[in-house]
């Protein structure tokens, strides 16, 4: 772990990465890809120690309220956050300036900040997003080894529901021949229904691989799924999008179940929900 003084914190789309790198060890992580130009080892976390100050300065200058997002690139609740409190301090700033927040994580550490999500939601909008890839905790510990298992993540979703905080699940990626089964998708959908999630981000059956992430993923396949790497290389070659062509039935199952249960299930609809604010909060007060 190393500390830096960042120059900016918010992207053009109002997203932020408080940390750069991750310790969750997910075997499929796209953020390891060479295109992101990491100048340090992925597990050597870059900590933007001035993130709360930068965020405060950025929010002061905004003339219109908006949702502030984090977690799309690097998880804001990696283990160092427990002591560093940078994500919490950023949420405090969001609450103070009455902006909205949409946070994506795999960690139950987010429950520590449930008070802030409730505060944000009382004036604006707060959405908690949780990535789920498998309903099987044993498999979860293989493909996402250093983070809480799926069963615990569902407990987080339940607790957020009880607190009145809407949730979005990211059902991605679905790794060919590992977790891309109808049984797995059905089990996750059933748990999402029970947890009352607002939407599920789903890009279909498959994953993406490119230089950097591909090598890490294939090394994990060699360790945990002997022989599967050769099958990937034969079937997919150097393709960026890795998916089986025989999964249309499961894709349709996903959309049918979500439609029946009133769950947002088209990516554009989910993203629109994550970005929109209640109309009464979109303009700054004159006072």
Backbone bond lengths (Angstrom), bond angles and torsions (degrees), N, CA, C in turn:
res aa  C-N    CA-C-N  psi(-1)  N-CA   C-N-CA  omega(-1)  CA-C   N-CA-C  phi
1 X - - - 1.462 - - 1.528 109.03 -
2 X 1.317 116.38 135.47 1.452 120.24 177.21 1.533 109.37 -140.56
3 X 1.320 115.98 154.12 1.449 122.12 -172.72 1.527 110.51 -108.30
4 X 1.337 115.30 142.01 1.458 120.81 178.11 1.523 109.21 -135.44
5 X 1.324 114.15 158.12 1.456 121.33 170.19 1.525 106.87 -100.42
6 X 1.324 115.90 104.75 1.464 120.19 -178.36 1.524 110.46 -75.21
7 X 1.337 115.36 156.02 1.460 120.49 178.57 1.525 112.18 -90.07
8 X 1.316 115.95 -34.31 1.464 121.06 178.16 1.523 108.45 -139.95
9 X 1.327 116.80 164.92 1.455 120.13 179.92 1.530 112.79 -129.07
10 X 1.337 118.07 -33.07 1.465 120.35 -176.64 1.523 110.70 -98.44
11 X 1.332 115.42 136.47 1.456 120.59 173.81 1.527 109.47 -81.51
12 X 1.327 116.13 177.26 1.465 120.54 178.46 1.523 111.75 -62.90
13 X 1.333 116.38 -26.10 1.465 120.70 179.42 1.527 112.17 -97.17
14 X 1.337 117.04 14.95 1.460 123.35 176.12 1.528 113.58 67.08
15 X 1.328 115.68 32.33 1.453 121.32 171.50 1.514 110.18 -102.56
16 X 1.329 116.79 158.81 1.460 119.97 179.03 1.517 110.27 -145.46
17 X 1.336 114.75 151.23 1.453 122.87 172.17 1.515 107.89 -120.50
18 X 1.309 116.40 108.41 1.456 122.17 -179.09 1.527 109.69 -76.48
19 X 1.314 115.08 -34.24 1.461 122.34 175.72 1.526 108.36 -118.42
20 X 1.326 115.92 155.88 1.460 120.44 176.04 1.528 107.37 -130.03
21 X 1.331 115.29 113.86 1.449 121.75 -170.00 1.517 108.87 112.87
22 X 1.329 116.78 173.97 1.467 119.48 -176.01 1.521 109.83 -157.63
23 X 1.332 115.27 157.37 1.459 121.95 178.80 1.519 112.29 -116.86
24 X 1.328 118.32 3.32 1.467 120.79 -177.01 1.529 112.06 -69.03
25 X 1.316 118.04 -27.14 1.459 121.29 175.59 1.511 115.25 74.02
26 X 1.328 118.97 21.37 1.468 121.28 -179.71 1.528 109.48 -60.79
27 X 1.309 116.77 129.05 1.462 119.91 -170.17 1.523 112.26 -70.12
28 X 1.320 117.86 -18.81 1.468 122.35 -173.58 1.526 113.14 -102.92
29 X 1.314 119.37 5.96 1.462 123.03 -166.60 1.528 112.65 -58.47
30 X 1.333 116.00 119.23 1.460 121.35 178.99 1.523 111.94 -71.68
31 X 1.328 117.30 -23.45 1.460 120.00 -177.24 1.520 112.67 -65.75
32 X 1.324 117.49 -13.30 1.462 120.76 175.18 1.531 112.12 -76.79
33 X 1.296 117.91 -9.65 1.461 121.53 -174.14 1.527 111.48 -59.74
34 X 1.319 115.15 144.59 1.465 121.10 -176.56 1.521 112.34 -62.18
35 X 1.323 117.87 -25.68 1.466 121.10 -176.91 1.527 112.66 -63.37
36 X 1.341 117.72 -18.84 1.461 120.28 -179.71 1.520 112.18 -85.42
37 X 1.328 116.70 -4.73 1.464 123.40 170.12 1.525 113.43 55.24
38 X 1.313 115.88 50.06 1.458 119.46 172.77 1.527 108.63 -66.46
39 X 1.315 116.60 133.22 1.464 121.03 176.85 1.524 111.54 -100.69
40 X 1.328 116.52 9.20 1.463 121.76 178.66 1.524 108.25 -142.01
41 X 1.317 117.20 164.92 1.451 121.14 176.53 1.534 109.39 -60.30
42 X 1.329 115.37 142.66 1.463 120.19 -174.18 1.527 111.63 -59.53
43 X 1.342 117.41 -34.57 1.462 120.94 -179.78 1.532 112.99 -82.84
44 X 1.329 117.57 -8.58 1.461 121.88 174.64 1.528 107.11 -87.42
45 X 1.315 115.92 85.70 1.456 121.63 -168.39 1.525 111.66 -63.28
46 X 1.325 114.68 128.15 1.457 120.32 171.43 1.526 108.08 -85.92
47 X 1.309 116.46 120.33 1.459 122.45 -177.04 1.522 109.15 -105.44
48 X 1.319 116.27 117.67 1.466 120.52 177.37 1.527 107.77 -85.45
49 X 1.321 114.59 86.66 1.461 119.53 -169.19 1.527 112.90 -68.10
50 X 1.311 117.64 -18.96 1.464 119.64 177.60 1.530 112.39 -98.30
51 X 1.328 117.26 16.37 1.469 121.13 -178.45 1.530 113.21 -54.94
52 X 1.327 119.85 -46.99 1.471 118.60 -179.74 1.526 113.21 -60.81
53 X 1.339 116.87 -39.06 1.464 120.19 178.81 1.523 111.26 -66.24
54 X 1.340 115.90 -43.69 1.459 119.98 178.21 1.522 110.92 -62.05
55 X 1.326 116.69 -41.07 1.465 120.37 -179.87 1.523 110.69 -64.98
56 X 1.323 116.52 -42.82 1.466 119.85 178.37 1.532 110.79 -58.39
57 X 1.318 116.33 -45.80 1.462 120.28 179.90 1.535 110.97 -62.79
58 X 1.345 116.36 -39.70 1.464 120.28 -178.58 1.526 111.48 -67.85
59 X 1.327 117.09 -42.07 1.461 119.93 -177.99 1.523 111.68 -69.99
60 X 1.317 116.89 -33.35 1.469 120.01 177.11 1.525 111.70 -58.61
61 X 1.330 115.82 -34.31 1.464 120.74 -173.61 1.526 113.14 -85.43
62 X 1.319 117.22 -14.21 1.461 119.29 -176.74 1.524 110.80 -74.60
63 X 1.313 115.40 135.82 1.461 121.18 -179.21 1.529 111.96 -94.04
64 X 1.309 116.60 -8.37 1.458 120.24 -178.50 1.515 109.59 -139.40
65 X 1.316 115.77 137.22 1.462 120.16 178.29 1.524 110.39 -65.53
66 X 1.319 116.08 152.02 1.464 121.13 178.42 1.521 109.12 -158.32
67 X 1.309 115.77 172.76 1.457 121.42 173.41 1.525 109.07 -83.95
68 X 1.315 116.83 136.62 1.456 123.27 174.53 1.533 107.48 -106.75
69 X 1.328 115.99 123.04 1.452 120.30 -176.20 1.518 112.93 -109.58
70 X 1.320 116.08 152.84 1.460 120.95 172.54 1.525 109.17 -154.96
71 X 1.339 115.20 149.54 1.455 120.56 177.04 1.503 115.26 113.68
72 X 1.329 118.85 -7.10 1.459 120.40 -176.37 1.526 112.27 -72.49
73 X 1.315 117.08 -27.18 1.465 121.56 -178.73 1.524 111.21 -105.95
74 X 1.317 116.47 -51.67 1.467 122.13 -179.56 1.527 109.12 -134.27
75 X 1.311 116.08 136.53 1.464 121.72 -174.97 1.533 110.74 -64.00
76 X 1.323 117.77 128.18 1.470 120.19 -180.00 1.524 113.78 -77.74
77 X 1.342 117.00 -5.25 1.454 120.51 -179.06 1.532 111.99 -119.24
78 X 1.330 115.92 42.38 1.461 120.24 171.74 1.528 108.22 -68.97
79 X 1.336 118.87 160.74 1.464 121.20 -174.26 1.533 116.32 -49.80
80 X 1.348 120.74 -40.71 1.473 118.42 -179.80 1.524 114.21 -59.53
81 X 1.331 117.83 -23.02 1.456 120.83 -179.71 1.524 111.84 -61.71
82 X 1.325 117.13 -26.53 1.463 119.92 -179.32 1.524 111.24 -57.79
83 X 1.340 116.80 -36.40 1.460 121.08 179.68 1.524 112.81 -98.73
84 X 1.342 117.32 -35.10 1.459 120.24 -174.65 1.528 113.16 -75.96
85 X 1.330 117.22 -32.98 1.471 122.53 174.83 1.527 114.00 62.91
86 X 1.313 118.04 22.64 1.467 119.59 -178.20 1.527 111.69 -70.44
87 X 1.328 116.66 -41.62 1.464 119.20 176.95 1.522 110.40 -62.49
88 X 1.314 116.44 -42.96 1.466 119.63 178.71 1.525 111.17 -61.43
89 X 1.313 116.94 -43.32 1.470 120.13 -179.65 1.532 110.70 -65.07
90 X 1.319 117.27 -35.53 1.471 119.68 176.32 1.527 110.63 -66.72
91 X 1.323 117.38 -39.62 1.461 120.35 176.85 1.530 110.81 -64.84
92 X 1.321 116.94 -36.92 1.463 119.98 176.82 1.530 110.52 -61.54
93 X 1.330 115.92 -39.31 1.462 120.23 178.73 1.523 110.95 -67.79
94 X 1.333 116.57 -42.15 1.461 120.58 177.06 1.525 110.49 -59.64
95 X 1.341 115.90 -43.17 1.464 119.85 178.49 1.528 111.07 -64.65
96 X 1.322 117.01 -42.39 1.466 121.15 -178.25 1.522 111.71 -61.16
97 X 1.325 116.86 -41.44 1.462 120.80 -177.13 1.529 112.46 -92.56
98 X 1.316 116.27 4.42 1.463 123.18 173.43 1.527 113.22 59.42
99 X 1.328 115.06 45.64 1.455 121.58 169.83 1.528 108.10 -98.00
100 X 1.331 116.14 170.18 1.452 120.50 175.54 1.519 110.74 -92.56
101 X 1.342 116.23 166.53 1.464 120.64 -178.40 1.519 110.28 -141.19
102 X 1.335 115.10 137.81 1.462 122.00 173.98 1.519 107.39 -132.51
103 X 1.319 117.03 113.88 1.464 122.32 -171.10 1.524 109.75 -120.23
104 X 1.339 115.52 129.99 1.468 122.40 179.86 1.517 109.68 -111.44
105 X 1.337 116.98 130.50 1.454 121.35 -178.15 1.521 110.77 -153.79
106 X 1.332 115.65 170.53 1.460 122.51 167.67 1.526 110.63 -116.36
107 X 1.326 117.03 1.97 1.461 121.33 -168.73 1.518 113.18 -104.74
108 X 1.338 115.75 141.14 1.457 120.24 174.82 1.525 112.35 -76.48
109 X 1.331 117.86 -4.48 1.460 120.10 175.01 1.523 111.36 -60.18
110 X 1.307 117.16 -20.91 1.464 120.96 179.11 1.527 111.73 -59.83
111 X 1.333 117.40 -25.18 1.462 119.92 179.31 1.522 112.07 -63.78
112 X 1.304 117.29 -25.17 1.462 120.73 176.82 1.518 111.58 -57.15
113 X 1.342 116.36 -31.79 1.459 121.68 -173.85 1.520 113.36 -102.60
114 X 1.316 116.40 19.27 1.466 118.90 -176.76 1.532 111.16 -61.96
115 X 1.321 116.60 -28.74 1.464 119.42 177.34 1.526 111.63 -62.47
116 X 1.334 116.29 -37.62 1.463 120.08 -180.00 1.523 111.78 -73.53
117 X 1.332 116.87 -37.15 1.462 118.69 176.07 1.527 110.42 -63.00
118 X 1.306 117.33 -38.40 1.459 120.53 177.41 1.529 110.95 -66.66
119 X 1.325 116.61 -39.12 1.469 119.94 177.99 1.523 111.06 -64.79
120 X 1.329 116.51 -44.50 1.465 120.49 178.54 1.530 110.06 -62.02
121 X 1.320 115.86 -43.68 1.461 120.42 -177.54 1.527 112.21 -66.80
122 X 1.316 117.43 -25.32 1.461 119.95 -179.15 1.525 111.94 -71.20
123 X 1.336 116.84 -19.81 1.460 120.97 -178.47 1.518 112.76 -118.82
124 X 1.317 115.95 -26.75 1.455 121.12 -176.27 1.522 109.25 -137.04
125 X 1.310 116.37 -122.16 1.456 120.64 -178.74 1.522 108.30 -146.46
126 X 1.309 116.98 133.85 1.461 122.97 176.69 1.515 108.43 -127.78
127 X 1.319 116.91 133.62 1.455 122.29 178.83 1.529 108.65 -130.38
128 X 1.308 116.15 129.19 1.468 121.56 175.26 1.519 108.65 -102.73
129 X 1.318 115.50 128.99 1.460 121.57 179.90 1.534 109.13 -114.21
130 X 1.320 115.93 137.52 1.458 121.26 -178.46 1.521 109.71 -130.23
131 X 1.322 116.63 128.18 1.459 121.21 176.78 1.524 109.85 -82.07
132 X 1.328 116.68 131.11 1.462 123.37 176.37 1.520 108.39 -132.23
133 X 1.308 116.63 130.48 1.458 120.01 -179.49 1.514 113.42 -120.48
134 X 1.319 116.91 -24.85 1.463 120.03 -179.07 1.517 109.96 -150.79
135 X 1.312 116.19 143.99 1.460 121.32 176.38 1.525 111.68 -84.45
136 X 1.316 117.24 -5.08 1.466 123.85 -176.71 1.527 108.99 -96.88
137 X 1.333 117.49 111.47 1.463 120.60 -178.18 1.524 112.64 -62.64
138 X 1.322 117.29 -32.42 1.467 120.22 179.51 1.524 110.10 -65.50
139 X 1.324 116.79 -46.30 1.460 120.37 177.24 1.527 110.65 -66.56
140 X 1.314 116.83 -36.51 1.457 121.03 179.06 1.525 110.56 -57.08
141 X 1.321 117.94 -41.73 1.458 120.74 -178.07 1.525 112.07 -70.91
142 X 1.307 117.30 -14.50 1.467 120.56 175.31 1.520 110.47 -85.66
143 X 1.310 116.43 -47.04 1.468 118.83 -174.18 1.524 112.98 -89.92
144 X 1.335 117.75 -17.46 1.472 123.14 176.78 1.531 108.21 -136.98
145 X 1.328 117.55 68.53 1.463 121.77 -161.97 1.521 116.87 -69.57
146 X 1.320 119.36 -26.05 1.461 119.62 -169.95 1.522 113.66 -113.30
147 X 1.319 115.76 29.87 1.459 119.87 -178.79 1.524 107.59 -139.25
148 X 1.319 116.97 163.82 1.464 120.08 -175.58 1.530 110.88 -61.47
149 X 1.335 117.43 147.93 1.469 120.66 -176.87 1.520 112.44 -71.49
150 X 1.319 114.79 169.39 1.464 121.23 -177.32 1.525 111.99 -56.41
151 X 1.328 117.65 -42.07 1.463 120.04 -177.47 1.527 110.97 -58.63
152 X 1.317 116.60 -37.48 1.462 120.09 178.24 1.522 110.75 -71.48
153 X 1.314 117.84 -35.99 1.463 120.50 178.94 1.526 110.70 -64.47
154 X 1.317 116.29 -35.48 1.462 118.45 176.18 1.525 111.00 -67.52
155 X 1.315 117.25 -33.79 1.462 119.30 174.78 1.526 110.37 -62.12
156 X 1.334 116.57 -37.37 1.458 120.69 176.06 1.528 110.31 -61.24
157 X 1.336 116.46 -45.37 1.461 120.60 179.18 1.524 111.00 -59.86
158 X 1.332 116.68 -41.98 1.464 120.27 178.82 1.530 110.88 -63.02
159 X 1.317 116.39 -44.00 1.469 119.86 -178.24 1.521 111.16 -65.98
160 X 1.331 116.84 -37.30 1.455 119.32 176.96 1.525 110.18 -65.83
161 X 1.315 116.81 -39.98 1.468 119.97 177.57 1.524 110.56 -59.94
162 X 1.343 116.80 -44.67 1.452 120.94 179.99 1.528 111.35 -63.58
163 X 1.334 116.33 -28.85 1.467 120.92 179.27 1.516 112.09 -85.74
164 X 1.335 117.68 -2.34 1.455 120.90 179.42 1.515 114.28 82.18
165 X 1.333 117.48 18.15 1.457 122.06 -179.62 1.529 108.65 -98.93
166 X 1.333 119.29 119.32 1.469 120.94 179.06 1.522 110.93 -67.01
167 X 1.331 115.33 150.73 1.457 120.64 -176.97 1.525 111.41 -129.25
168 X 1.319 114.04 149.17 1.457 123.34 173.73 1.523 107.56 -124.63
169 X 1.315 116.69 134.41 1.469 121.37 176.16 1.521 109.48 -104.11
170 X 1.320 116.43 136.88 1.458 122.44 171.78 1.522 107.62 -99.77
171 X 1.318 116.51 105.50 1.466 122.11 178.66 1.526 107.59 -92.75
172 X 1.303 114.88 75.98 1.456 121.32 -173.93 1.520 109.32 -168.56
173 X 1.354 117.88 144.22 1.468 126.70 -1.07 1.526 111.03 -89.47
174 X 1.309 114.64 160.56 1.453 121.68 173.03 1.531 107.58 -107.54
175 X 1.310 115.26 106.27 1.462 123.06 -169.34 1.526 110.52 -80.35
176 X 1.328 117.72 124.55 1.470 120.36 -178.53 1.530 112.45 -53.01
177 X 1.332 114.81 129.77 1.461 124.08 177.02 1.530 113.38 68.64
178 X 1.321 117.59 11.73 1.468 120.09 179.05 1.532 110.60 -121.61
179 X 1.335 117.19 -61.39 1.464 119.59 -179.17 1.526 112.94 -128.01
180 X 1.332 116.67 13.13 1.477 120.23 -177.77 1.524 111.15 -93.43
181 X 1.330 115.64 55.00 1.459 120.66 -178.76 1.521 110.42 -112.10
182 X 1.312 116.22 154.93 1.457 120.49 177.19 1.524 110.86 -61.42
183 X 1.329 116.84 -39.37 1.467 120.39 -179.85 1.525 110.84 -60.49
184 X 1.322 116.70 -44.32 1.460 119.79 -179.42 1.521 111.19 -64.52
185 X 1.321 116.88 -45.84 1.457 120.11 -179.68 1.525 110.60 -63.02
186 X 1.320 117.59 -43.41 1.474 120.79 178.29 1.524 111.13 -59.97
187 X 1.334 116.55 -43.85 1.468 120.17 -177.74 1.527 111.46 -65.14
188 X 1.324 116.80 -41.88 1.457 119.33 178.36 1.526 110.55 -66.22
189 X 1.320 117.45 -41.97 1.458 120.53 178.74 1.530 111.27 -60.80
190 X 1.317 117.02 -41.62 1.456 120.44 179.85 1.530 110.74 -62.48
191 X 1.313 116.24 -42.14 1.456 119.97 178.74 1.534 111.23 -67.49
192 X 1.323 116.88 -36.53 1.465 120.36 177.18 1.532 111.11 -64.57
193 X 1.317 116.06 -39.09 1.464 120.58 177.64 1.525 109.79 -62.76
194 X 1.332 116.30 -45.64 1.460 120.69 179.34 1.523 111.67 -61.96
195 X 1.339 116.36 -35.78 1.464 120.69 -177.87 1.526 112.37 -82.61
196 X 1.337 117.54 -6.45 1.455 121.10 177.72 1.509 114.24 65.91
197 X 1.335 117.30 38.99 1.463 119.38 -178.48 1.524 110.26 -67.06
198 X 1.334 115.37 150.61 1.467 120.92 -178.53 1.519 111.44 -79.51
199 X 1.320 116.56 -34.50 1.457 120.21 -178.46 1.516 111.39 -159.49
200 X 1.335 115.31 165.69 1.461 121.94 177.18 1.519 108.14 -133.13
201 X 1.328 116.18 120.27 1.456 121.45 176.06 1.528 107.74 -83.09
202 X 1.326 115.21 120.73 1.465 121.55 -173.43 1.517 108.27 -142.79
203 X 1.328 116.02 121.83 1.457 121.21 -178.37 1.527 112.20 -104.01
204 X 1.326 116.58 16.57 1.454 120.10 -177.65 1.514 111.57 93.60
205 X 1.306 115.06 -179.07 1.452 121.20 -176.58 1.516 109.97 -82.74
206 X 1.322 116.85 117.21 1.454 119.21 177.39 1.502 112.71 146.31
207 X 1.333 115.08 -167.51 1.451 122.52 -177.09 1.520 108.42 -155.82
208 X 1.318 116.01 177.58 1.464 120.68 174.00 1.524 108.83 -121.12
209 X 1.323 115.20 146.19 1.465 121.67 176.84 1.520 109.10 -138.21
210 X 1.310 115.90 134.67 1.453 120.56 173.89 1.529 108.75 -146.69
211 X 1.301 116.44 175.52 1.454 121.25 -175.36 1.524 110.96 -52.48
212 X 1.293 116.32 130.02 1.461 122.05 -177.64 1.511 110.78 104.40
213 X 1.308 117.14 -60.06 1.462 120.33 177.54 1.526 110.94 -75.48
214 X 1.327 117.84 -33.93 1.466 121.48 -178.51 1.530 111.01 -62.18
215 X 1.324 116.44 -46.30 1.456 119.82 -178.30 1.527 111.58 -63.25
216 X 1.315 116.88 -41.61 1.465 121.07 179.37 1.528 110.57 -65.12
217 X 1.322 115.75 -42.06 1.466 121.06 -179.52 1.526 110.81 -65.39
218 X 1.305 117.07 -45.20 1.457 119.69 -178.33 1.526 111.76 -66.06
219 X 1.313 116.82 -34.35 1.465 119.77 175.89 1.527 109.85 -62.78
220 X 1.340 116.64 -39.97 1.467 120.61 178.09 1.524 111.00 -66.88
221 X 1.337 117.13 -38.28 1.466 119.64 176.67 1.521 110.41 -61.26
222 X 1.327 118.06 -41.81 1.461 121.42 179.19 1.523 111.01 -60.09
223 X 1.315 117.34 -35.82 1.465 121.06 -177.68 1.525 112.57 -79.31
224 X 1.310 116.85 -39.08 1.471 119.73 -169.70 1.529 114.32 -110.04
225 X 1.317 117.22 -23.72 1.465 121.29 -177.07 1.529 109.23 -134.69
226 X 1.325 117.27 69.85 1.472 120.76 -175.08 1.532 112.08 -54.58
227 X 1.322 115.54 132.28 1.458 121.83 178.42 1.511 114.21 93.32
228 X 1.336 117.90 -19.85 1.458 120.42 -176.21 1.529 111.60 -71.37
229 X 1.315 116.34 -31.24 1.467 118.84 178.94 1.526 110.53 -59.14
230 X 1.317 117.91 -44.39 1.461 120.96 -179.34 1.525 110.56 -62.93
231 X 1.326 116.44 -36.83 1.458 119.77 178.06 1.529 110.53 -64.84
232 X 1.332 117.05 -42.68 1.465 121.21 176.28 1.525 110.68 -59.59
233 X 1.323 116.10 -49.36 1.462 119.89 -176.67 1.522 111.43 -61.22
234 X 1.332 115.47 -37.68 1.469 119.99 179.56 1.524 111.15 -71.51
235 X 1.325 116.82 -42.32 1.467 120.82 -173.21 1.525 113.32 -84.19
236 X 1.342 116.93 -35.90 1.459 120.27 -171.66 1.528 113.71 -112.91
237 X 1.314 117.99 -18.46 1.458 120.76 -179.07 1.519 111.34 58.84
238 X 1.337 116.92 -130.17 1.467 122.33 -179.58 1.527 111.57 -102.93
239 X 1.324 117.44 22.59 1.463 121.25 -177.50 1.523 111.65 -60.34
240 X 1.316 114.91 146.11 1.467 120.66 175.30 1.525 110.34 -76.31
241 X 1.318 116.81 -45.83 1.467 121.42 177.98 1.515 108.67 -93.47
242 X 1.328 115.75 122.80 1.462 122.72 -176.96 1.523 107.96 -112.56
243 X 1.321 116.58 107.52 1.453 119.43 -179.45 1.517 110.08 -153.38
244 X 1.306 114.35 151.39 1.462 120.10 175.93 1.529 109.19 -88.22
245 X 1.299 116.09 141.99 1.468 120.54 -175.68 1.521 112.56 -79.92
246 X 1.324 117.46 -6.70 1.469 120.59 -173.55 1.523 113.09 -99.64
247 X 1.348 117.59 20.80 1.454 119.60 -172.67 1.525 114.24 -105.25
248 X 1.331 118.24 12.64 1.468 120.37 -177.56 1.520 112.11 -59.41
249 X 1.318 116.84 -34.20 1.461 120.55 -178.95 1.532 110.84 -63.63
250 X 1.329 116.89 -41.01 1.460 119.99 179.56 1.525 110.57 -70.39
251 X 1.326 116.77 -38.24 1.463 119.72 175.80 1.521 110.97 -57.22
252 X 1.315 116.78 -44.79 1.457 121.06 -179.67 1.519 110.75 -66.71
253 X 1.335 116.74 -39.37 1.465 121.10 176.01 1.528 110.41 -56.24
254 X 1.315 116.20 -46.43 1.465 120.87 -179.60 1.523 111.01 -56.95
255 X 1.326 116.60 -51.58 1.462 120.14 -176.26 1.523 111.55 -66.83
256 X 1.329 117.81 -37.00 1.464 121.05 179.81 1.527 111.04 -64.88
257 X 1.329 116.89 -45.74 1.467 120.73 -178.72 1.527 110.85 -64.27
258 X 1.323 116.66 -43.07 1.468 119.97 179.30 1.520 111.22 -64.47
259 X 1.319 116.72 -43.30 1.461 120.94 179.45 1.523 110.63 -60.39
260 X 1.300 116.20 -42.99 1.461 121.57 -178.89 1.521 111.64 -63.58
261 X 1.333 116.77 -32.76 1.463 120.88 -174.20 1.532 113.35 -104.19
262 X 1.330 116.55 11.77 1.453 119.74 175.13 1.521 114.58 67.99
263 X 1.326 116.70 31.46 1.463 122.08 179.97 1.522 109.31 -102.37
264 X 1.323 117.52 129.24 1.465 120.70 174.36 1.529 109.00 -58.19
265 X 1.337 117.52 134.18 1.460 118.53 -173.38 1.515 114.19 -141.37
266 X 1.313 118.28 -4.21 1.461 121.03 172.53 1.523 107.74 -93.58
267 X 1.335 118.80 132.10 1.475 119.66 -177.68 1.521 113.63 -51.29
268 X 1.332 118.06 -43.46 1.462 120.19 -178.79 1.520 111.86 -61.81
269 X 1.337 116.73 -37.67 1.458 120.22 178.74 1.527 110.99 -67.54
270 X 1.331 116.16 -40.76 1.469 120.28 178.31 1.518 111.01 -64.62
271 X 1.324 117.17 -44.46 1.455 120.45 -179.32 1.524 111.55 -66.68
272 X 1.322 116.30 -36.40 1.466 119.76 177.34 1.533 109.56 -63.28
273 X 1.316 116.20 -42.01 1.463 119.98 178.50 1.524 110.98 -63.43
274 X 1.331 116.90 -39.88 1.456 120.67 -179.26 1.520 112.57 -67.64
275 X 1.316 117.47 -27.03 1.458 121.13 -174.47 1.523 113.65 -96.11
276 X 1.322 117.12 -22.52 1.463 118.52 -173.93 1.523 111.47 -83.72
277 X 1.331 114.53 149.06 1.453 121.87 175.38 1.523 109.19 -113.22
278 X 1.332 117.12 153.10 1.464 118.54 172.44 1.515 109.36 -55.47
279 X 1.325 117.34 138.40 1.457 121.87 -171.64 1.521 112.54 -55.97
280 X 1.326 117.34 -35.95 1.458 119.06 -174.67 1.519 112.54 -69.79
281 X 1.353 117.39 -10.51 1.448 119.27 -176.93 1.527 113.22 -108.34
282 X 1.315 118.50 4.57 1.461 119.26 -170.46 1.524 114.42 -78.76
283 X 1.321 117.35 -18.56 1.459 120.13 -179.52 1.542 110.05 -109.84
284 X 1.317 116.34 141.91 1.468 120.50 176.71 1.521 110.06 -66.91
285 X 1.321 114.36 146.09 1.464 119.55 174.36 1.520 109.65 -68.90
286 X 1.328 116.49 150.44 1.466 120.98 176.23 1.517 111.21 -78.70
287 X 1.312 116.43 -9.30 1.470 119.17 -173.97 1.521 109.95 -113.43
